[in-house]
């Protein structure tokens, strides 16, 4: 059987906030959650280090990252695709 298998790896979409290191980008992922006690919607964010083999993503780009095996001490995500290019200033 050759069925299309759905990936079990998580994917997130976030904004590149740093591209200073070689082959690595820092991605800020924001999510909106309801406060447990007060019910207000609050923005929570997390930063992830993602592998960028060719250095093609830059600050301001919105990219998709996919979970992978640990590539270094802090890096276990891989940049998979460009969602939106940064606006030229």
Secondary structure, DSSP 8 states (H G I E B T S, - for coil): --------S-EEEEEEEE--STTEEEEEEEEEEE-TTT--EEEEEEEEEEE-TT----TT-EEEEEE-S--SSSEEEEEEEEEE-----
